[in-house]
Amino acid sequence: MYDAEGSHDGVPCPTCGSEATISWHFAEGFVELDCRTCGYRSDAEEIAALERESGELLAGDDPPEAPLPKRPLRA
């Protein structure tokens, strides 16, 4: 989870030009912009890319290797 501090810096929205935006300043050094008027989010592309990926592990078509033969136990 990332911690960010939001502020109203008056940065105009690149989509609608509104200044009703929130700039999110992250401790990692980057800033994201959200517009309260039209819903623009500067991170929308990255979020969409994450949602496209299912996160499932792909299994190969190769059959599993045969188990090692067991040795009899001797007392």
Biopython code that builds the backbone (N, CA, C, O; Angstrom):
import numpy as np
from Bio.PDB.StructureBuilder import StructureBuilder

atoms = [
    (1, "MET", "N", (0.843, -1.175, 0.000)),
    (1, "MET", "CA", (0.000, 0.000, 0.000)),
    (1, "MET", "C", (0.887, 1.236, 0.000)),
    (1, "MET", "O", (1.895, 1.304, 0.704)),
    (2, "TYR", "N", (0.493, 2.193, -0.793)),
    (2, "TYR", "CA", (1.253, 3.431, -0.874)),
    (2, "TYR", "C", (0.572, 4.502, -0.035)),
    (2, "TYR", "O", (-0.656, 4.586, -0.006)),
    (3, "ASP", "N", (1.352, 5.304, 0.634)),
    (3, "ASP", "CA", (0.819, 6.440, 1.374)),
    (3, "ASP", "C", (1.013, 7.677, 0.519)),
    (3, "ASP", "O", (2.109, 7.955, 0.033)),
    (4, "ALA", "N", (-0.070, 8.411, 0.348)),
    (4, "ALA", "CA", (0.001, 9.631, -0.447)),
    (4, "ALA", "C", (-0.695, 10.746, 0.297)),
    (4, "ALA", "O", (-1.595, 10.510, 1.103)),
    (5, "GLU", "N", (-0.268, 11.962, 0.018)),
    (5, "GLU", "CA", (-0.902, 13.138, 0.602)),
    (5, "GLU", "C", (-1.560, 13.914, -0.531)),
    (5, "GLU", "O", (-0.900, 14.301, -1.495)),
    (6, "GLY", "N", (-2.859, 14.137, -0.408)),
    (6, "GLY", "CA", (-3.588, 14.860, -1.441)),
    (6, "GLY", "C", (-3.628, 16.341, -1.145)),
    (6, "GLY", "O", (-3.707, 16.763, 0.009)),
    (7, "SER", "N", (-3.573, 17.129, -2.217)),
    (7, "SER", "CA", (-3.660, 18.581, -2.047)),
    (7, "SER", "C", (-4.330, 19.182, -3.280)),
    (7, "SER", "O", (-4.271, 18.620, -4.373)),
    (8, "HIS", "N", (-4.963, 20.326, -3.082)),
    (8, "HIS", "CA", (-5.593, 21.067, -4.181)),
    (8, "HIS", "C", (-4.578, 22.102, -4.663)),
    (8, "HIS", "O", (-4.528, 23.222, -4.154)),
    (9, "ASP", "N", (-3.781, 21.717, -5.642)),
    (9, "ASP", "CA", (-2.714, 22.593, -6.138)),
    (9, "ASP", "C", (-3.170, 23.504, -7.276)),
    (9, "ASP", "O", (-2.397, 24.343, -7.738)),
    (10, "GLY", "N", (-4.416, 23.350, -7.735)),
    (10, "GLY", "CA", (-4.903, 24.176, -8.836)),
    (10, "GLY", "C", (-4.363, 23.760, -10.187)),
    (10, "GLY", "O", (-4.382, 24.550, -11.131)),
    (11, "VAL", "N", (-3.875, 22.518, -10.295)),
    (11, "VAL", "CA", (-3.378, 22.015, -11.578)),
    (11, "VAL", "C", (-4.582, 21.730, -12.468)),
    (11, "VAL", "O", (-5.459, 20.964, -12.069)),
    (12, "PRO", "N", (-4.655, 22.324, -13.667)),
    (12, "PRO", "CA", (-5.813, 22.095, -14.523)),
    (12, "PRO", "C", (-5.837, 20.660, -15.065)),
    (12, "PRO", "O", (-4.798, 20.064, -15.351)),
    (13, "CYS", "N", (-7.046, 20.135, -15.193)),
    (13, "CYS", "CA", (-7.233, 18.786, -15.737)),
    (13, "CYS", "C", (-6.886, 18.798, -17.227)),
    (13, "CYS", "O", (-7.336, 19.688, -17.948)),
    (14, "PRO", "N", (-6.097, 17.831, -17.705)),
    (14, "PRO", "CA", (-5.750, 17.811, -19.122)),
    (14, "PRO", "C", (-6.938, 17.446, -20.018)),
    (14, "PRO", "O", (-6.881, 17.660, -21.229)),
    (15, "THR", "N", (-8.011, 16.901, -19.443)),
    (15, "THR", "CA", (-9.169, 16.511, -20.237)),
    (15, "THR", "C", (-10.209, 17.630, -20.338)),
    (15, "THR", "O", (-10.631, 17.991, -21.437)),
    (16, "CYS", "N", (-10.621, 18.179, -19.186)),
    (16, "CYS", "CA", (-11.704, 19.173, -19.198)),
    (16, "CYS", "C", (-11.261, 20.582, -18.830)),
    (16, "CYS", "O", (-12.036, 21.524, -18.995)),
    (17, "GLY", "N", (-10.042, 20.752, -18.336)),
    (17, "GLY", "CA", (-9.525, 22.068, -17.988)),
    (17, "GLY", "C", (-9.929, 22.561, -16.610)),
    (17, "GLY", "O", (-9.523, 23.650, -16.204)),
    (18, "SER", "N", (-10.718, 21.786, -15.888)),
    (18, "SER", "CA", (-11.151, 22.197, -14.552)),
    (18, "SER", "C", (-9.975, 22.239, -13.592)),
    (18, "SER", "O", (-9.028, 21.461, -13.706)),
    (19, "GLU", "N", (-10.056, 23.168, -12.639)),
    (19, "GLU", "CA", (-9.033, 23.240, -11.594)),
    (19, "GLU", "C", (-9.493, 22.548, -10.317)),
    (19, "GLU", "O", (-8.842, 22.659, -9.278)),
    (20, "ALA", "N", (-10.624, 21.826, -10.391)),
    (20, "ALA", "CA", (-11.120, 21.057, -9.250)),
    (20, "ALA", "C", (-10.428, 19.699, -9.244)),
    (20, "ALA", "O", (-11.063, 18.655, -9.389)),
    (21, "THR", "N", (-9.127, 19.742, -9.076)),
    (21, "THR", "CA", (-8.319, 18.522, -9.130)),
    (21, "THR", "C", (-7.632, 18.285, -7.792)),
    (21, "THR", "O", (-7.459, 19.194, -6.980)),
    (22, "ILE", "N", (-7.252, 17.042, -7.599)),
    (22, "ILE", "CA", (-6.467, 16.673, -6.423)),
    (22, "ILE", "C", (-5.143, 16.112, -6.918)),
    (22, "ILE", "O", (-5.109, 15.199, -7.743)),
    (23, "SER", "N", (-4.068, 16.663, -6.410)),
    (23, "SER", "CA", (-2.736, 16.140, -6.719)),
    (23, "SER", "C", (-2.334, 15.230, -5.568)),
    (23, "SER", "O", (-2.309, 15.650, -4.411)),
    (24, "TRP", "N", (-2.026, 14.003, -5.889)),
    (24, "TRP", "CA", (-1.594, 13.030, -4.877)),
    (24, "TRP", "C", (-0.075, 12.956, -4.909)),
    (24, "TRP", "O", (0.507, 12.540, -5.910)),
    (25, "HIS", "N", (0.564, 13.354, -3.826)),
    (25, "HIS", "CA", (2.020, 13.376, -3.710)),
    (25, "HIS", "C", (2.449, 12.132, -2.927)),
    (25, "HIS", "O", (2.130, 11.995, -1.746)),
    (26, "PHE", "N", (3.161, 11.243, -3.582)),
    (26, "PHE", "CA", (3.606, 10.002, -2.960)),
    (26, "PHE", "C", (5.014, 10.161, -2.406)),
    (26, "PHE", "O", (5.833, 10.898, -2.956)),
    (27, "ALA", "N", (5.281, 9.463, -1.315)),
    (27, "ALA", "CA", (6.595, 9.515, -0.674)),
    (27, "ALA", "C", (7.684, 9.005, -1.611)),
    (27, "ALA", "O", (8.851, 9.366, -1.457)),
    (28, "GLU", "N", (7.313, 8.168, -2.580)),
    (28, "GLU", "CA", (8.285, 7.611, -3.528)),
    (28, "GLU", "C", (8.739, 8.636, -4.556)),
    (28, "GLU", "O", (9.658, 8.371, -5.331)),
    (29, "GLY", "N", (8.096, 9.815, -4.570)),
    (29, "GLY", "CA", (8.564, 10.888, -5.440)),
    (29, "GLY", "C", (7.710, 11.154, -6.667)),
    (29, "GLY", "O", (8.094, 11.986, -7.489)),
    (30, "PHE", "N", (6.581, 10.497, -6.832)),
    (30, "PHE", "CA", (5.761, 10.779, -8.004)),
    (30, "PHE", "C", (4.440, 11.415, -7.573)),
    (30, "PHE", "O", (4.034, 11.332, -6.414)),
    (31, "VAL", "N", (3.786, 12.052, -8.546)),
    (31, "VAL", "CA", (2.530, 12.754, -8.302)),
    (31, "VAL", "C", (1.495, 12.242, -9.300)),
    (31, "VAL", "O", (1.793, 12.076, -10.483)),
    (32, "GLU", "N", (0.283, 11.994, -8.819)),
    (32, "GLU", "CA", (-0.825, 11.602, -9.686)),
    (32, "GLU", "C", (-1.912, 12.650, -9.564)),
    (32, "GLU", "O", (-2.008, 13.337, -8.547)),
    (33, "LEU", "N", (-2.734, 12.776, -10.601)),
    (33, "LEU", "CA", (-3.754, 13.812, -10.642)),
    (33, "LEU", "C", (-5.125, 13.176, -10.828)),
    (33, "LEU", "O", (-5.304, 12.326, -11.700)),
    (34, "ASP", "N", (-6.095, 13.587, -10.010)),
    (34, "ASP", "CA", (-7.486, 13.152, -10.135)),
    (34, "ASP", "C", (-8.345, 14.389, -10.321)),
    (34, "ASP", "O", (-8.155, 15.391, -9.631)),
    (35, "CYS", "N", (-9.307, 14.323, -11.268)),
    (35, "CYS", "CA", (-10.216, 15.431, -11.506)),
    (35, "CYS", "C", (-11.578, 15.103, -10.902)),
    (35, "CYS", "O", (-12.158, 14.056, -11.190)),
    (36, "ARG", "N", (-12.080, 16.002, -10.066)),
    (36, "ARG", "CA", (-13.379, 15.801, -9.431)),
    (36, "ARG", "C", (-14.520, 16.176, -10.366)),
    (36, "ARG", "O", (-15.669, 15.822, -10.099)),
    (37, "THR", "N", (-14.236, 16.880, -11.447)),
    (37, "THR", "CA", (-15.282, 17.304, -12.376)),
    (37, "THR", "C", (-15.608, 16.219, -13.399)),
    (37, "THR", "O", (-16.770, 15.848, -13.562)),
    (38, "CYS", "N", (-14.584, 15.708, -14.089)),
    (38, "CYS", "CA", (-14.839, 14.741, -15.167)),
    (38, "CYS", "C", (-14.410, 13.317, -14.833)),
    (38, "CYS", "O", (-14.705, 12.395, -15.593)),
    (39, "GLY", "N", (-13.716, 13.119, -13.707)),
    (39, "GLY", "CA", (-13.301, 11.772, -13.322)),
    (39, "GLY", "C", (-11.962, 11.347, -13.877)),
    (39, "GLY", "O", (-11.577, 10.187, -13.729)),
    (40, "TYR", "N", (-11.243, 12.250, -14.511)),
    (40, "TYR", "CA", (-9.919, 11.919, -15.056)),
    (40, "TYR", "C", (-8.999, 11.429, -13.943)),
    (40, "TYR", "O", (-8.975, 11.982, -12.843)),
    (41, "ARG", "N", (-8.242, 10.376, -14.256)),
    (41, "ARG", "CA", (-7.202, 9.878, -13.338)),
    (41, "ARG", "C", (-5.926, 9.671, -14.146)),
    (41, "ARG", "O", (-5.940, 8.990, -15.171)),
    (42, "SER", "N", (-4.841, 10.249, -13.693)),
    (42, "SER", "CA", (-3.588, 10.132, -14.441)),
    (42, "SER", "C", (-3.047, 8.708, -14.440)),
    (42, "SER", "O", (-2.230, 8.359, -15.293)),
    (43, "ASP", "N", (-3.492, 7.877, -13.491)),
    (43, "ASP", "CA", (-3.015, 6.499, -13.428)),
    (43, "ASP", "C", (-3.995, 5.503, -14.047)),
    (43, "ASP", "O", (-3.838, 4.297, -13.850)),
    (44, "ALA", "N", (-4.995, 5.970, -14.786)),
    (44, "ALA", "CA", (-6.031, 5.098, -15.341)),
    (44, "ALA", "C", (-5.455, 4.026, -16.277)),
    (44, "ALA", "O", (-5.899, 2.878, -16.245)),
    (45, "GLU", "N", (-4.476, 4.390, -17.102)),
    (45, "GLU", "CA", (-3.871, 3.414, -18.029)),
    (45, "GLU", "C", (-3.180, 2.284, -17.275)),
    (45, "GLU", "O", (-3.325, 1.114, -17.628)),
    (46, "GLU", "N", (-2.432, 2.636, -16.238)),
    (46, "GLU", "CA", (-1.725, 1.619, -15.460)),
    (46, "GLU", "C", (-2.705, 0.698, -14.733)),
    (46, "GLU", "O", (-2.480, -0.510, -14.659)),
    (47, "ILE", "N", (-3.780, 1.255, -14.202)),
    (47, "ILE", "CA", (-4.779, 0.444, -13.514)),
    (47, "ILE", "C", (-5.463, -0.501, -14.501)),
    (47, "ILE", "O", (-5.694, -1.667, -14.182)),
    (48, "ALA", "N", (-5.787, -0.008, -15.692)),
    (48, "ALA", "CA", (-6.420, -0.853, -16.712)),
    (48, "ALA", "C", (-5.497, -2.007, -17.113)),
    (48, "ALA", "O", (-5.962, -3.128, -17.316)),
    (49, "ALA", "N", (-4.203, -1.741, -17.228)),
    (49, "ALA", "CA", (-3.256, -2.796, -17.584)),
    (49, "ALA", "C", (-3.193, -3.862, -16.493)),
    (49, "ALA", "O", (-3.108, -5.052, -16.798)),
    (50, "LEU", "N", (-3.234, -3.450, -15.231)),
    (50, "LEU", "CA", (-3.219, -4.412, -14.131)),
    (50, "LEU", "C", (-4.488, -5.252, -14.108)),
    (50, "LEU", "O", (-4.437, -6.445, -13.806)),
    (51, "GLU", "N", (-5.619, -4.644, -14.422)),
    (51, "GLU", "CA", (-6.882, -5.371, -14.409)),
    (51, "GLU", "C", (-6.985, -6.374, -15.556)),
    (51, "GLU", "O", (-7.718, -7.358, -15.446)),
    (52, "ARG", "N", (-6.261, -6.142, -16.658)),
    (52, "ARG", "CA", (-6.272, -7.082, -17.787)),
    (52, "ARG", "C", (-5.535, -8.370, -17.448)),
    (52, "ARG", "O", (-5.890, -9.441, -17.941)),
    (53, "GLU", "N", (-4.522, -8.271, -16.617)),
    (53, "GLU", "CA", (-3.728, -9.437, -16.258)),
    (53, "GLU", "C", (-4.453, -10.244, -15.191)),
    (53, "GLU", "O", (-4.882, -9.693, -14.177)),
    (54, "SER", "N", (-4.592, -11.545, -15.414)),
    (54, "SER", "CA", (-5.333, -12.377, -14.468)),
    (54, "SER", "C", (-4.491, -12.764, -13.260)),
    (54, "SER", "O", (-5.033, -13.049, -12.193)),
    (55, "GLY", "N", (-3.182, -12.776, -13.417)),
    (55, "GLY", "CA", (-2.313, -13.140, -12.307)),
    (55, "GLY", "C", (-2.197, -14.636, -12.100)),
    (55, "GLY", "O", (-1.588, -15.080, -11.127)),
    (56, "GLU", "N", (-2.774, -15.427, -13.004)),
    (56, "GLU", "CA", (-2.713, -16.877, -12.862)),
    (56, "GLU", "C", (-1.361, -17.400, -13.338)),
    (56, "GLU", "O", (-0.741, -16.845, -14.245)),
    (57, "LEU", "N", (-0.932, -18.467, -12.709)),
    (57, "LEU", "CA", (0.290, -19.121, -13.149)),
    (57, "LEU", "C", (-0.044, -20.036, -14.318)),
    (57, "LEU", "O", (-1.046, -20.751, -14.297)),
    (58, "LEU", "N", (0.784, -20.006, -15.309)),
    (58, "LEU", "CA", (0.553, -20.859, -16.467)),
    (58, "LEU", "C", (1.224, -22.207, -16.246)),
    (58, "LEU", "O", (2.397, -22.275, -15.877)),
    (59, "ALA", "N", (0.484, -23.262, -16.471)),
    (59, "ALA", "CA", (1.030, -24.613, -16.332)),
    (59, "ALA", "C", (1.510, -25.080, -17.698)),
    (59, "ALA", "O", (0.863, -24.823, -18.714)),
    (60, "GLY", "N", (2.630, -25.755, -17.718)),
    (60, "GLY", "CA", (3.159, -26.276, -18.978)),
    (60, "GLY", "C", (2.407, -27.520, -19.421)),
    (60, "GLY", "O", (1.649, -28.105, -18.647)),
    (61, "ASP", "N", (2.619, -27.921, -20.663)),
    (61, "ASP", "CA", (1.967, -29.115, -21.203)),
    (61, "ASP", "C", (2.786, -30.376, -20.967)),
    (61, "ASP", "O", (2.331, -31.482, -21.259)),
    (62, "ASP", "N", (3.998, -30.207, -20.438)),
    (62, "ASP", "CA", (4.855, -31.368, -20.222)),
    (62, "ASP", "C", (4.312, -32.211, -19.070)),
    (62, "ASP", "O", (3.872, -31.671, -18.055)),
    (63, "PRO", "N", (4.343, -33.541, -19.230)),
    (63, "PRO", "CA", (3.892, -34.386, -18.121)),
    (63, "PRO", "C", (4.869, -34.271, -16.947)),
    (63, "PRO", "O", (6.054, -34.009, -17.150)),
    (64, "PRO", "N", (4.379, -34.464, -15.734)),
    (64, "PRO", "CA", (5.285, -34.366, -14.585)),
    (64, "PRO", "C", (6.323, -35.481, -14.621)),
    (64, "PRO", "O", (6.076, -36.561, -15.158)),
    (65, "GLU", "N", (7.477, -35.204, -14.046)),
    (65, "GLU", "CA", (8.532, -36.205, -14.008)),
    (65, "GLU", "C", (8.126, -37.350, -13.092)),
    (65, "GLU", "O", (7.394, -37.155, -12.122)),
    (66, "ALA", "N", (8.612, -38.552, -13.413)),
    (66, "ALA", "CA", (8.309, -39.722, -12.590)),
    (66, "ALA", "C", (8.966, -39.558, -11.228)),
    (66, "ALA", "O", (10.079, -39.041, -11.139)),
    (67, "PRO", "N", (8.289, -39.993, -10.162)),
    (67, "PRO", "CA", (8.881, -39.870, -8.824)),
    (67, "PRO", "C", (10.106, -40.768, -8.688)),
    (67, "PRO", "O", (10.237, -41.774, -9.384)),
    (68, "LEU", "N", (10.986, -40.391, -7.793)),
    (68, "LEU", "CA", (12.168, -41.207, -7.544)),
    (68, "LEU", "C", (11.746, -42.522, -6.895)),
    (68, "LEU", "O", (10.827, -42.539, -6.076)),
    (69, "PRO", "N", (12.411, -43.629, -7.253)),
    (69, "PRO", "CA", (12.059, -44.909, -6.635)),
    (69, "PRO", "C", (12.378, -44.880, -5.140)),
    (69, "PRO", "O", (13.371, -44.295, -4.709)),
    (70, "LYS", "N", (11.517, -45.521, -4.371)),
    (70, "LYS", "CA", (11.709, -45.564, -2.920)),
    (70, "LYS", "C", (12.580, -46.766, -2.573)),
    (70, "LYS", "O", (12.438, -47.848, -3.143)),
    (71, "ARG", "N", (13.484, -46.547, -1.624)),
    (71, "ARG", "CA", (14.329, -47.656, -1.158)),
    (71, "ARG", "C", (13.670, -48.302, 0.051)),
    (71, "ARG", "O", (13.065, -47.605, 0.867)),
    (72, "PRO", "N", (13.772, -49.580, 0.178)),
    (72, "PRO", "CA", (13.195, -50.224, 1.370)),
    (72, "PRO", "C", (13.958, -49.794, 2.620)),
    (72, "PRO", "O", (15.175, -49.613, 2.589)),
    (73, "LEU", "N", (13.233, -49.637, 3.705)),
    (73, "LEU", "CA", (13.854, -49.271, 4.976)),
    (73, "LEU", "C", (14.446, -50.510, 5.632)),
    (73, "LEU", "O", (13.823, -51.572, 5.630)),
    (74, "ARG", "N", (15.624, -50.383, 6.185)),
    (74, "ARG", "CA", (16.256, -51.491, 6.884)),
    (74, "ARG", "C", (16.443, -51.115, 8.355)),
    (74, "ARG", "O", (16.932, -50.033, 8.681)),
    (75, "ALA", "N", (16.053, -52.010, 9.207)),
    (75, "ALA", "CA", (16.172, -51.740, 10.635)),
    (75, "ALA", "C", (17.464, -52.218, 11.204)),
    (75, "ALA", "O", (17.707, -52.060, 12.401)),
]
sb = StructureBuilder()
sb.init_structure("model")
sb.init_model(0)
sb.init_chain("A")
sb.init_seg("    ")
for serial, (resi, resn, name, xyz) in enumerate(atoms, 1):
    if name == "N":
        sb.init_residue(resn, " ", resi, " ")
    sb.init_atom(name, np.array(xyz, "f"), 0.0, 1.0, " ", f" {name:<3s}", serial, name[0])
structure = sb.get_structure()
